[in-house]
């Protein structure tokens, strides 16, 4: 089988780097924060070996993909436009979409805006949430979690970049990727979130120092502004999503989440995922809860790969 190849393609007005392997039905693997295409290293070859054309981009603002400076260039409409452009580049009307974290949010919204382009979607670690009809998201975050919440701290341009700069890039990666507590990321009063996060002395078995260095080197080249700009579109998201209020996700979907994921433990998310509200918004939904944390596709790589493959096969011809 061919090895992973790399190229940059033009999509939606930017140059996007993609990693690619295999032939067959197209599968897009969309990473989240703070990652790059490499976070799918376990799934790319596995899915390609089983007969799929796997494409894992560096999302807008990450890695070797263009990183527009303005936060307004990171709206969910921009992200969905990037994905439609990838499908157009390969001449595919429809594809399977797999996303983690912000990549899952992009996958949900591609399915919401353009269900005609999605065969089925698999979301990791991020269930679909409907836009609040009354309360702006940034107001909710600050009211519930205080000024110490990482989402709130990331809103101010330059603030997080300045605090991150007190550490080397490898340490920043360790602080975020290896966080394994169930407490939400909220720093005490007067403290920046990057200072609050611990640096583990021992690595877990699912990631190596060499893996972490891959991330660190790419963020040293690109900086963090592009990645942080995703958080700086909260207000824009609320303003732009009004027309889709009450809309449902109509494509077949599967949600995979770790039972120790910080996002699964807060604000009733566990009950939301297991209950009827999410099912009413995503009627054709399968939910799988694994023993793991937020970066479940790396921590439980084989289990997640098998779950993805079994779902893809249901809709592959």
Secondary structure, DSSP 8 states (H G I E B T S, - for coil): ----EEEEEEETTEEEEEEEE--SEEEEEE--TT--GGGGHHHHHHHHHTTEEEEEE--TTSTTS---SSGGGGSHHHHHHHHHHHHHHTT-S-EEEEEETHHHHHHHHHHHH-GGGEEEEEEES-------SSS-HHHHHHHHH-TTBHHHHTTSTTHHHHHHTTS-HHHHHHHHHT---SS-SB--TT--HHHHS---SS--TT--HHHHHHHHHHHHHH-SHHHHHTGGGHHHHHHH-GGGTT----SEEEEEEETT-GGGSSTTHHHHHHSHHHHHHSSSEEEEEES--S-HHHHTHHHHHHHHHHHHHHT--
